C-alpha cells in the first residue's frame, strides 16, 4: 500500500480539502453553525443528531490532516531507481527517520477517521431501519433494538479500526493495507445492508403518504430516495422501483470495493495489483521515458 505515488496522495489531499470546505460552507449556509451547538442534554434526539454531526466533521478533519501530512512526506521522500532502470515511489522502510516516525501516528489518525465514517453510516442505516419497522404502536429510538445495534456497531468500529492499526503496526507497509481491508469490508457490508432499506423505501413512502404525512415530509423522503438511487419513477398515487440504482449507494460501492481489492492484494505475499502502476496509482517509468 506504500506504493502510491506522491501525486496520487496529492489528489487525495485536494479532494479531502475541497470536501471539508464544502462541509463548512454547507453548515454556514444552513444555520450559521447553530446546528452544532450542544444546547440539549441527556437522551434527547437533538443531542444524538449533534453527536452524529461531530463524528462526520471528525472524519473529514482527520482525513485532511492525514492526507496533507502523508502527501508532504511522500514528496519529501520521492522515488527510487531500481537496477533495471524503473522508478518507483520510495518504500516506507527506506524513509528517513524524521519522516518514518510520523507514519504510525498518521495511520492511527486515518483509522480513527474511518471509524468515525463507519459510525456515521451505520447510524444512518439503523435509523432508517427503525423508521421502516415502525408499526401501529409508535416506538422510541433510544428504546429500540435498532439503537442497540447501532451502539454495538459504534463500539466495534470505534475500537476495531484503531486496534487494526495497533496490531499491524510492526509492518508499516502492510499496516495501511490492513486498515483498508478492515475498513472497506465494513463499508461494503453496510452498503449491502442499505440495499434492503432501498428495497423497502417506496413502500415506506406510500405508507407515510397514506397515513396523512405532511407534504414536505413526503417530499423530503422522496428526495432522500432520489439521492440514493438517482432515478425515481413516480406517479400520482404510487412510487415504483427505479430502473437504475446508480446514485449515492453506487458511489459507496465504487470506493469500498476497489479499496477492498487493493487491500486484499496488499496483505498477501504477491502483489500483482499494487505493483501495477495503473491500479495502485504508483508512478513508474524506465530509462526510455
N, C-alpha and C positions, 0 to 999 in steps of 0.2 A: 504493500500500500504506500510505501515511501517512494514509489517510482513516479508519482505525479510530478509534472514539471512546474517550475515557478509560475509560468503563465496560466496553467490550469488553476492554481491556487489564487492567482490574481483575479481571474474571472469569478471564483468563489467569493473573494473579498468584495468585489464590486457589487455582485448580486445581493450579498448579505447587507451591505451598507445601504443599497437602494431600498431593500425591503424594510430595513429598520427606519429609514427616513419616511417611507410611506406610512408605516405604523404611527410614527409621531405626528405626521400631518393628519392622519385619519382621526386620532384621538383629539387633536386640537380642534379640528373642524366639527367633530361630533358634539362635544360639550365642554371644550376648553379644559380637558383632563379632569373634569368633575367626576367622571365615572370611576376614577382610580382612588378617590378618597374613601378611606375606611370609616364611613360615617355610621355604620351599623355594627353591632357586636352580637356575639352568640351564634346560635344556629339559624341565621337568617339567610334567605335566598340571595339578598343583595351582597352580603359578605362573601357568600360562596362564589358568586359571579366575579367579584373583585379578585378573589384568590386565583381563579382561572385566568383572569387578565394578567395578573402578576406572573404566572408561570409562562405565559406566552411572551411577555416582554422579556423575562429572564432568558427564554430560549434565544431570541434574536440578539439580545445584548451579548450573551456568551458566544454565540456564533460569530458575531462581528469581531470580538476580541480574539477568538481562536484563529479565524481565517486571516485577519490582518497580520497578527503576530507570526503565524506559520508562513505566510507569504513573504514576510520580511526575512525570515530565516532561510527560506528556500532561495531567494535571490542572493542573499549573502553567501550561501554555500555554493551555489552554481552547479556546474556539471563536472563530470569526469570523462576522460577519453580512455577507452579500452585498447588492448593491444591490437585488435583488428580494426581500429580506427573509428569505431562507433562512439557516439557521445550520448551519455545518459545523465539524468539528474543524480547528484551525489547521494549514495545510500546514507541512512541515518547513522550507522555505526562509524562512518568516516567524518561526521560533523566535528567541528571544533568544540572543545569542552564548554566554552562560553555560550554556545548555541545549544549543544546537546542537553545541557542541564534544564533547559526550558521546555523540552519536548514533552516529558511526562506531565508536568503541571498543565500544559496546554491540552493534552489528551484528556486529563481529568475534567477540564472545563468543557471540552467537547462532549464527553459522556454525560455530564450533568445537563448540558443544553439539550441533548437528545432525550434524556429522561423527562425534562420539562415538556418537551414537544409531545412525547408519548402520553403524559398525564393529561395534557390539554385535549388531544384527540380521543383518548379513552373516555374522558368526561363527556365529550360531545356524543360519542356512541351510546354510552349508558343512559344519558339523559333523554336522547331520542327514543331509546327502548322503553324508558319509563313513561314517556308520553304515549307511545304506541300501545302499551299494555294497560292503559287506564280503562277501567270498566265503569259500570254504573256507579259504583262507590268510589268517590274520589280518594286517592291515596296521597300521602305526603312524601316528598322527595327524600327527606332525611330518614324516614321510616321504611323506605322501600328496599327490596333486595337489590335493585339496580344501583342504589347508592352504596351499599355494602360491597358490591362487585367493583364499583369504581374505586372505593377506598382500598380494597385489596390490590387492584391493579396499580394504584398510585404507589403503594408501599413497594411492590415488586419492581416497578420501573425506577422509583427513586433510589432504591438500594442496588438493583441489579446492574444498571449501567455503570455506576462508579466501581462496583465490585468487579465487573468485567475488566476495567482498566487496571485495577489493583492486582488481580490475579495474573494478568498477562504483561505486567509492567517490565519484566526482565528482558523481554524481546521487543524492543521499541518498534522494529519494522513490522512485526505481526500484531502488535498491540492495537494499532489503528484498525487492522483488518478484523480483529475480534469485536471491536466496538461497532464497526459497520455490520458485521454478521448478526450480532445480537439485536442491534437497533433496527436494522432493516427487516429482520424476521418478525419482530414485534409490530413494526409499522405495517408490514404486509398482512399479518394476521388481523390487525384492527381494521384495515381496509376491506378485507374479505368479509368480516362480520358486518361491516357497514352496508354491504350489498343486500343483506336481509332487511335493513332499515329502508333502503330504496325500494325494495320489492313491496313493502307494506305501506309505503308513503302515499300513493294515490288513494288507497282505501281510507287511510287516516284523514286525508284532506276532505274526502267526500263525507266522512262521518262528522268532522268538525262543521262542515257546511250544513249538513242535515240537522245537526243539533242546534242550529241558530248561532253559529260563531260569528263574531264581528267581521265585516268585510275586510277591514285592514289586517286582521289576524289571518284570515284565509289567504289574502294576497301575500303576506309575509311567508306563509308556509309554501305557497306556490313558487315564490322567488327562491326560497331555500332549496326546494326540489330542483329548480332550474339550474342553480349554481352547481349542483352535484351531478346532474346528468346532461345539462346543456341543451337538451331537446325535449320539449314537453308538448304533448298534443292535448289540447283541452277543448272540450265542447261546452255548451251552455250548462249541461246538467251533470257531466261526469268528466273525469280526468283519466286518460288511459296511459299505459306504459309507453315510454319513449322508444323510438326506433334505434336510438344510439345512446350508449352510456359513455359519452366522450367528454364529460365535463370534469368537475373537480376530483371525483373519485379516480378517474382515469389517470389524472396527473399524479395522484398519490402512488398509483402503481408504477408510473413511469420513473419515479425517483426511488421507490423502495426495491423493486425487483432488480434493476441494474446494479444497485449498490449491493444487494444480496449476492448476485453472481460474482461481482468483483471481489467481495469479501470472502466468499467460499473458496475462490481460487487463491486468495492471499494466504489462507491458513493451511493450505495443502502443500505438499512437497514441491511439485512442479507448478509453475505459474505461467501457463500459456497466455492467459488473458492479461494479467498485469504486466507481463513482459512485452506485450504488443503495444506499440506506441499509440495506435488508434483507439483501442478500448480503454486503456488506463489513463490517457491524457498525458503520457510521458513524451518528451521530445527526444528524437533520436535521428542522427544523420551520420553519414560516413565521410571519408575524406573527399569523396566526389561531390559533396554538397557545395 
